[in-house]
């Protein structure tokens, strides 16, 4: 218990640190959020990257910045009071690697979006009516010539009445 | 499961009867579900003969249920002992009757299906669902806990939904299954609210005393007083009745039942006449001892509500049955009508009411299931279900005609068939109640007679399909297979047996069920056989019914037409409200995409982020979390920061990097400034005594920079100009997020959480002193973070590697497969 109290005292004695970090993290999150709301997909990915960096810093901050490196020398007795919190470090290490995986995935998705739609403008992508998106998709990835024009119409009608659309689907299936 | 069974303990109940065998009850419940799980496999081997596998499962259940005949009590197995949740089953006469019907009619229906479903599609799904339904129905019958009762209750609704929608491409099947689902599940939810009220008042979900827990029904008197005191008696009765009314197709919720006839006929016979719709009346019966005190003529709230509901349904549904043009439609309305009779019976506080309900559950199941199977045979062999074009089937279907005759006379309530006796008991209850209060209360027996006249009419109409002249339009009528006739014959025989010895049926089955629905200590009852010999008011009521019915029968077609015309009058049918309400809902949901699903990522992201912020800030506000005070600018000295000036410099550079990303005017500039942030974060980790993080961050940051540059090479250098119209609201959202994060960091870092986990790792990661000389030179345990990752939390690391591997696979697919897909 004395170790715990000491660790806390170390952290509590420096209110400046947490205040400075809180402001910095707040600003980083704000910049990240602003980027996430942009139209350019690449900027959205940047925003997510900044937010995840800031989250990692936040986790480390929560463990307390004081304390020595959590690597013990030969035969050294471990004292939790003087060692930096290894738990958050282990957490963040995992988070960094997973963040890398998601960033890479998001980038490749961006690339694929550009390949499929010829644009990475989210506003432009959103404005396209669903039919265009569907047919563009089927045109390039699936068997385009086989695509039934009626299938698209049915999918459109589906929003009006469940009964009608399912009857329609059944009809198409029978054809 | 085997381990659990060891902890089964028995508990005694109010009665002294023989205790049920726990293992048997749990086996009864488990068997259908195990059978259902196996059915898809069995179907691969047996094909259409899966029907007989399912029938064997049902037979096993029936046999197990029969071994528990006459037992009475609860069995429980610990489920989640930490939360005091047990799976409690209960067996008494009422549970036995419903379980008997579920498994007994199940055997017949599965056998019948073997003939009826010949050549039909989706048989594996059909038998699986039907077995699941049977298990759920047995669960409803045996559950002694409100939670378990509700779960099984809804499971029957779901399986009914699937079975009604068996022909899943037919628009009418889809309409019917959705209708039944919406109505019965919505009713079930109201019932759940009623259960929660009960739980709120009693603090218990248990219906009966079991072990240490007090049962709701066992302590009926106390619960009823408490409910009255809190003014919850009416809400609870109304909510439970709503659940029962939707399930048992009581007016005005009867509209789903005729549509449910879209299901294959065996399903109609099983679910929509003999068992599932009985769940509602079972519920009413089960709760009757709770709400009906002993020795009274009227139970507060309960009697007016349920007798009104039951008699209304009995009359209206019987009139609708007269206007039916399809034999299954006629039977559907007739079912609703007879369920109304049972509900009304249970509603009466006089003992005859409970007797009528309990006995009619048995009688109705016998004659109505028989008639459904008969209807299935007629539709299957004659190829039509139209009442107008069917007649004189006696010569083509002699056995079926005999079964139909017995069942129809019983349905009509003609002595000495069994339907007569239970209806007579209802008349007795109605008369006793009416005569006791006098005045307007005489309407009760009058309405009962009025409704019964229509019952008589449609029963005889159904019977007339088999007699009279054979119309020319009717094509060749085939002889039905044995698998279809035999189950119908068994049910017909059951009608005959109960009709011949009604008092034995009462003594051995219905009377025991009556004990379950009667308050206090009840004893069995008898009926006068073969016909009442004394002139009593209720005997006269029966006489009037039959005479009036016989007198009106010649005018059947006129009545049929008149009711049909009345039904076409707009807004008389609840159907119009159902359809209108559904259409309005569909229109309303049409608006959702315009406002919620805007197809703009910006909208989704902003609403999600703002919602999270609102939740977090609201949480702090509600919880009254103190925000750590800021010491004022005076105390903000550079030297006061842990890490001192280097940390501040690093943080400032990181912020500038991030800000530069925000205003970068090209993709490349943005990526490079993003790396500034990344590398500053690495140095931050160094200052925070986290060398492993710093190393990882450096490697990852380098990799990310490379991937960004590689991908950017393929992307356009397009850059959306910053529009002020968008930028200002976005800046506000960003500001809100920033403030929330700042507050959160302040709140969380000032908290003083237990450091036990961290301390544990610090103390346990290193190699123990005594092994030092041997191991430390070979592989050290000094790096605590490493030890956590590869030892204490190795599975987390495995998960992390899996995520990266999946991302890699996805990247590979997205980049590589596109062109390959085109080649194919």
Interface residues (C-beta under 8 A of the other chain):
Chain A: X3 X4 X7 X8 X11 X14 X15 X16 X17 X18 X19 X20 X21 X22 X23 X24 X25 X26 X27 X28 X29 X30 X31 X32 X33 X34 X35 X36 X37 X38 X39 X40 X42 X43 X44 X46 X49 X50 X53 X54 X56 X57 X58 X60 X61 X62 X63 X65 X66 X67 X68 X69 X70 X71 X72 X73 X74 X75 X76 X78 X79 X80 X83 X84 X85 X86 X87 X88 X89 X90 X92 X93 X94 X96 X97 X98 X99 X100 X101 X102 X103 X104 X105 X107 X108 X109 X110 X111 X112 X114 X115 X119 X120 X121 X122 X123 X125 X126 X127 X140 X141 X159 X160 X161 X162 X163 X164 X166 X167 X169 X170 X173
Chain B: X169 X170 X171 X174 X175 X178 X586 X590 X593 X598 X599 X600 X601 X602 X605 X606 X609 X628 X630 X631 X635 X636 X637 X640 X641 X642 X643 X647 X648 X651 X654 X655 X658 X659 X661 X662 X667 X670 X671 X674 X677 X678 X681 X684 X685 X687 X688 X689 X690 X691 X692 X693 X696 X697 X700 X703 X704 X707 X708 X711 X712 X714 X715 X716 X718 X719 X720 X726 X730 X731 X733 X734 X735 X737 X738 X739 X740 X741 X742 X743 X745 X746 X748 X749 X750 X752 X754 X755 X757 X758 X759 X761 X762 X763 X765 X766 X769 X772 X776 X780 X782 X783 X784 X785 X788 X789 X793 X796 X797 X800 X803 X804 X806 X807 X808 X810 X811 X814 X815 X818 X821 X822
